[in-house]
């Protein structure tokens, strides 16, 4: 996962040592939950396998762009067996609008083959097994564990990295550090959906270039100094 320069700069504008207290983190999630009671992934998928493929394809790409390509793709290849039957050449053509499509097509075919050979065609529920698949890193594994299997994992992407650092919820120099801090600080009652609340907040309100602070439900709790006024 790539962390943008804008994200890095924004985290630097949070006062050093100004961490959001635990009680305020709980209040922040109460408000995020009130704003989006039933948060869901914006990636379109049919089953755990198509979710896994969609997340692999979403690296350095938008969910909207991925969904445009996977709609036709998943209509004909929603299992590892069907994906292998489709073949890498045709898969590559179907996802060519997505960034890094050549390498992603290779990984999707390779992980489909691995799922058949090692897991009976099923997506494993264990992190180590997921991360052993071609093209699958910690972030992808966390998304699959959370969305497909209901595990309270927190996949730190660019949006969550930005929000966690700006607000002072979980300041960290890299995604893994932020993930560990969030896991330790997010109250258990909010952990299952924390990933979605934070990513949607970062995508639509706490944006990289100009956060929409006037409509932010947690603006009074946020430690970010360079708040926008309008």
Secondary structure as UniProt FT lines:
FT   HELIX           5..12
FT   TURN            16..17
FT   HELIX           22..35
FT   TURN            37..38
FT   HELIX           48..57
FT   TURN            58..60
FT   HELIX           63..76
FT   HELIX           80..86
FT   HELIX           88..94
FT   TURN            95..97
FT   TURN            99..100
FT   HELIX           101..119
FT   TURN            120..121
FT   HELIX           127..131
FT   TURN            134..135
FT   HELIX           138..147
FT   TURN            148..149
FT   HELIX           158..167
FT   HELIX           175..185
FT   HELIX           188..204
FT   HELIX           213..215
FT   TURN            217..221
//
